[in-house]
Amino acid sequence: MKRRSGWTILVSLFASTLFLTGCAATVGGAAQPVDPTQVAGLAVSDGPSGLKPGVLDAGLPVTGGDGGAIDKLAANAVADVQRYWREHLPAIFDREFQPLANLVSYDSAGRGRVICGTSTAGLVNAFYCSGDDVVAWDRGELLPMLEDSIGPAAVMAVLAHEIGHAVQFRLGLAAATPSIVKEQQADCYTGSYLRWVAEGKSPMFQVSTGRGLNEVLTALFQIRDSAGVAFDDDGAHGNAFDRVSAFQFGFTDGPARCSMIDEAEVEGRSTQGGFGSAAANEEAAAENVRLDNREALSDLTTSLRQAFRLAATPPTLTTGAACGVTTEDALASYCSESNQINLDLDGLVRIGTPPRRGRQGGIGDFAAFAEVASRYTLAVQQEGGFRLDGPVAAQRTACLTGFWASTIVDGKRGSLSLSPGDLDEAIAEMLTQNSLIAADVRGRTLPAGFARVAAFRDGFSSGSQATCGEKYR
Ligand SMILES: [Zn+2]
C-alpha cells in the first residue's frame, strides 16, 4: 500500500467530492444472486483430489523419465487433459485434437538435456515448446514440491496449463500474441479442463470444488509474476489476481470464453498493467505500511468513509478483545452494540508483514488492511438492513471489501492507494483457512476459496457497492 504525505490528503479529499458527485453509479438490471453453497453452479465438496483409486496407468511414452510416482502422475494428467481436448476441440472449435508429439521428464538437478534449444540443467519449470511439440516437466524439484506442499491438483493444473499452450498453437492463436495473453488463455483453458474433472466426467482424475480448487488457486498464486514484472514484459504470466481471474472464467464459462481473451480484453481487465514501469512497480511493492502506525489507521478510516457513505455514525477502530466471534484467532471483529471495530494490532502487523525468504512472515500490508476493511463493511451491511451472519453475509463482505479496494486503485480519492502486489495479498489471505475478508460477523469463513475470490472480484471489477447487495442476498 502507499500513503501520501499530509498536505495531499486535503487536496485529494476535495477532489474526491467532485469525483463522487460527477460519477453516481447506475446499475442496469438486478444481478442474479449467487448461491453460497456452490462454486460456479457445482456443490462445494472437500473430498480428495488427484488420480482416482484403482485407475490403470494410461501408459503414455515419456522420454527421460525414471518411471517414478511423480512421472506417472504427470503422464496420466497429460493423458487426461488430452482426452478432454479430444472431446471438446471438435465440438467447440470444429477441429480434431492432435496429441502431443513428445513428453519429456527431466531432473533439474541433473546434467541437463537440450529441449528446443534450451538446457534443462537448473530449470525448475514445466513448459510447452511448439518447435518439438513437447511438454516437459521437472520431476526433480518442481512437481514434487507442488505435490508435497500444495497437493496433486496443483500438478494437474500445471500440466493442463502447458497443454493449454499446445491447444493455442493448434488453433493458431499463438502467433504474434503477447506473452500475457497466451498465459491468461492457458490459465483459462486450465479452468475449463478442471471444470470437467469437477463435474465427475474424467475417468481418471477427481478434484473437489473446496479443497481441490484451493490447491489449484494456491498453485497459480505461487507461480505468479512477482510484483516487479510489468504486464507487457516478455514472458509475463500475470499476477495472482489476473491468473486466478482467467482460471475462474474458464471454470465458469468454458473454453469458448477463453478464446475471447485477446490483447484488448486483457488490457481492459489486467490489474498488473495499471501500475507503470517495472522499476516503479518493484519500488512501490517494496513499501509496506504497518497497520499500527496511527496515520496509516487514519488513512484507512478515511478511505472507508469515502467508499461507503453511511447515514449513521461510522464505526470507530479501537484495540481490544474480539467481540462476538466464534473463531479464536480473528484479528479484527465488528461489535454492532458499541459500533466499534476491535483490532488485535500485533496480530494484524504480523500478517501485514510480507514473507521473507527462509524466515517466518505473514502475507503483506494489504491483507491486514483488507481484514479491517471487511469488518467495516459489516456496519455498512447493518445499515442496509442485511443479515450479518451466515454464508451470504460472508460473500457480501468479500464483495464489499473488493469494492473498497476498487476505490483506492489510483489514489485519486484519498491518501491511501494500492501498490502492485496488493491484490495478490488479498488472494493469499482468501486462500487461508480463516480468511476474514470472506467471513461473516462471527468470523466464519465462506467454505470455498474459489467462491471467496469470485465475490471479492465482483466488487472490485464492478466498482459498484450496489452489485454486492444484489448478487449476494
Ligand atoms: Zn504458460
Residues whose N, C-alpha, C, O or C-beta is under 5 A from the ligand:
A	BS01	ZN	E183 A186
